[in-house]
Structure formats: structure tokens, C-alpha cells
């Protein structure tokens, strides 16, 4: 059975982990290696089980701990060719790098990994689907908007990590420069709470069991607002849907990906 945990999520750093039968895949490394390994252990996973790292895109809140963690773990790094162009990994062959293109499908330790292009202001960012024995986990964050392709693919997921980045009014009234606010609200920025909820109304269905809201802005959002949307979705899709909010400094428990 697939299991997953969100180790850290927010403006200051993002990292998740997926595991199956004693093997784990790390997704992004936007926090320090020390914090990351502590969060892995707090979620009940032996860091020695990590067999690969996948990076969704090159922004610092997803990769600032990447070099140290690769040096500690000695595992392959999977990233799109576009992302790799912007990662400061050097050219000395120190790391085992496995490039792919958005849309590729590959296998890591018996877990099928499907990749999907997403609209964000990075070179070649991706959403990820993890599949085993007919059950799927979807991870979709850093989205300017939600494409019909993404909606159709995520509808097959029993579990989902999905962005709910900002409250529009908080962002407009907040301290960021107007140019940054425009970037966040653009079609290559981030999803607002309203946009996230609207997309989820089209994605969630009777097979949906686990929803984790992620990438909340610590300046322009509040968990209470996101929780209200989560409560509304549970009323719509049933109490079998468990809703969590990922936090920047407290990992979620290890969550099973299952239909029942």
C-alpha cells in the first residue's frame, strides 16, 4: 500500500514523502537537510529507506536543501530537463541525475510515477501522480490555474495534496510589492483559496478519501480560511473524505492511500 506524508509546506519550504513496502521517495527538498531528516523520522520513516528524490521545479522553497540531502542519502535525483538547467548541482558528476520531460511516466522501486506539465513561472514544472495496485496519490502545487488535463488526471486519485496558497483580499492588502502580488495572482503564479476550492469541486468524487491542502502562504492566508473550504467539501462529498492542512514546521502523520 502507498503511504505519504507532507513534511513541510508553505512559503518558506516544501517537502513530501511517498513510501511503499519499506522504500520511500522524497519529493522536493525546500528545507534544510537536518530539518528534513528529522521530519522524515517524525513521520515514522527510516531515512535509509529513501531511494530517490524528485524535484517538481527549481524555486528555492523546493530545492534549498537539495545538495546537502543528496550528499547525505546518495540516491538518484529525478527532475525535468528544464528544471535541471537551473539547479546549482555543478558539472562534476557528483550526483546521479535522471532527467525526464513533463508528461513522462517512469518507475521507482515499484511505484509508477506519472508527470504532468503545470502552469507556473518556472522552466518545466510538473505535478506528480504516484500509483500502485490501482490506487493513486496526486501532488499538484505551484499552479497559476488548473487545466482540464490536470482535472481529468487527478479525478482518479484516492488521495491528493493540493495547493491553496492565498486569500485574495489578504494578498491585495498585504505587504508584498504590487509586482509580486500580480505574479502570484497571474496564470503562472499560485492558486487562491477560491480557485483551489473551485477546482476541487471538479476533481473530488466518490473515490476521494484523503485531501491535504498545501503551500499556504504564511503572509497572505490563514489555516482557518482553508479549513472552512475543507468543511464545505466534506459536506459535499461525504464524511469519508478526510481533510488536513499541511503546515510549514509540523509534518503530517503517515497517511494511507486506499479506496476504502
N, C-alpha and C positions, 0 to 999 in steps of 0.2 A: 504494500500500500504506500502511496505517496503521502508525505507529510511536509509541512512547511512552517516557517516562522519568519516574521519580519523583525530583523534585529535592530534596525534604526530607520526612521523615516521622518523627513521634514526638510526644511531649507538648509540645515547645517550638515546633513549627511544621510545617505540611503544605502541600505544593505539588507538582503533577504537570503534565505537558505531553503533549499528543497532537498529532501532525502528519501531514500528507499533502500531497505534491506542493508543497512549499515554503510551506505555510500551517500555522500552529500555533494550538492552543487551550490556554490556561493554565487549570488547574483549581485554585482556591484560591490564596491569597497570604498564607500564615501566617508568612512570614519577611520580613526587610527587603528593600526593592527592590534594594539593592546586592547582597545575597547571592543573591537570586532571579535577577537578570540574569547574575551570574557562574555560577550553576548551569546556566542555560539554555545559555550559551556552552560550559561544560564538557561538556555533553551533545551538543555538535556542532550546535546550532541557532542560527541568527541571530535575536536578539531582534526584529529588524524583521519577521520572518515571523509574529509573534503577531498574530492578527486578532480575538481575543475573549478574555474572561475569564469563566469560570463559577465561581460560589461555591456550594458544597454546603450550607453553613449558616453562621450568624453567629458562632460561637465564635472567640475571639481567636486560637487556634492555627491558624485557617484564613483570617483576614482582617486580621491586624495590619499587613501590608504593602500592603493593598489600595489605599488612597487614593494613596500615592506611585507605585505601579506604574501605576495608571490615568492619573495625570497624565503619566507618562513615555511611556506607549505610545499614549494617545489612541485606545483601542479600546472597543467596547461591553462592558458588563457584563451578564451573564445571571445571574439569581437568582430564586428563588421570591418571590412577593409577601410571604409570611410572613417570609422572611429579610430582605428589603429594609426591612421596618419596623424592624429592629434594627441596621442598618448606619449608621454615622455619616458619611453622604455629604452631608448638607445638602440644602437645597431650592432651590438657586440655578441648577439646570440645568447645572452644570459637566460632568456625566458623561452619557454616552449609556447609559441604563439600559433593559434589555429584560426586563421581568418575565415569569415563566411560573408555572404551577401544577404541583405534583408530579403526574406522570403525563403531562405534555405531551411531544410529540415535535416537534423543530424541526431546521433545517439550518443549519450554519455552514460556509461555504466547501466545500461538497460532502460534508461529514461529517454523517451523520444522528446526532442526539443524542436518546436516549430517557431519560426521567427516571422514577424510581420513588420513592415515599414510603418512608421508613425510620423505625424507632422509635429516637428519640434525644431527649435533653432540650433540643431547640431548637424554633424556631417551625414551620418547614416544611422539614425536612432531606430531602435526596434522595441516592440512588445514581444513577450515570450509566452508560449504555451508549453506546458510540461505534461506528458501523457504516459500513463502506464495502465495496462489492463482495462482500457476503455474509459478511464476517468481522467479528467483534465483539470489542471490549475492554470489560470491565466494571470499574467502580470502586465498591467498597462498603466504606465505613469508617464509624466512629462509629455502631455498631449495638448496641442493647440485646439484640436477638435477631434471628434470621434467619427471615423469614416464608417461607411456602410460595411466595408470589408471587415473592419475590426469588430463591429457589432455582430456580424454573422458568425465569425470565428469564436468570439467569446461566449456566444449563446450555448456552446457545447460544454462549457466549463461547470464543474460542480463547485469549484472554489475560485475566488477572484480577489486579487489585490488591485485596487483601482484608485486613481487619483481623485482627490477633492481638495484642490490647492488653496483657493482663496474665496473669501466673501467679497463680492464686487464693491460694495459700499465701503467696507473696511479698507480695501486696496485703494480706492479713489481718495479716501480721506487720510490715508496713512502717510508715512514719512518718505516713501521712495520718490526719487525724481520722476517727473512725468514720463520721460523716455522709457524708464524701466517699467512703469505701470502699463504703458502702451505695449511693450514687448510681452509682458505677462498676459495681457488680455487679447493678444493677437492670435491668429490662426496657426502660429508656430510657437505659442507660449505654453500656458498651463490652463487646466480646466477649473472653472469656478465651481462652487458648491451646486449652483443651479444647473450648470451644464453637466456636471457629473451625475446628478440625480436624474436628469432628463435622459441621458444615455442609458443609465442602469434600468430605467423603466422599459427600455427596448431590449436589454440584454438578459436580465434575470427572468427565470421561468421556473417551472415545477421541479426541475432537477437541481436548482441552485441551493446549496447548503451553507457555504461559508463566504462571507464578504468582509474584506478588510479594507477600510478606507486608508489611503496613504498619501504621503507627500504634502501634508497640511503645512501651510506657511505659518511660522511661529509669530509673524508680524501681522499678517492680513487674514487670519482665520482664527476660529476657536472651536475646540472639540465639541462644545455644546451645540453649535450650529450644525455640525456634521452629524452628531448623534440624532438630532431631530429628523434629518433626512433618512437616517438609517431606520428610525422607528416607523416612519411612513412607508418605507419599502417593506418592512416586516408585515405591516398591516395589509399591504397589497399582495405580497407573495407568500405569506404564511409564516407561522412561528418556527417552522423547521429551518428558516434562514437565520443563521447566527451572524450577527454584525459586530465587528470590532473596529477600533480606531487605533492605527499604529502611531506610536509616539517616538520622539527623537532620541530618548535616552532609556527607554524601558522596552526590552524585546517582548514580543507576544509569546505565549506558550506555543509548543509544537502542535500544529493543527492538522488533523487527518483530512485527506481528500477522498471523499467517499460519497456514493449516491444515497445511502440510507443512514 
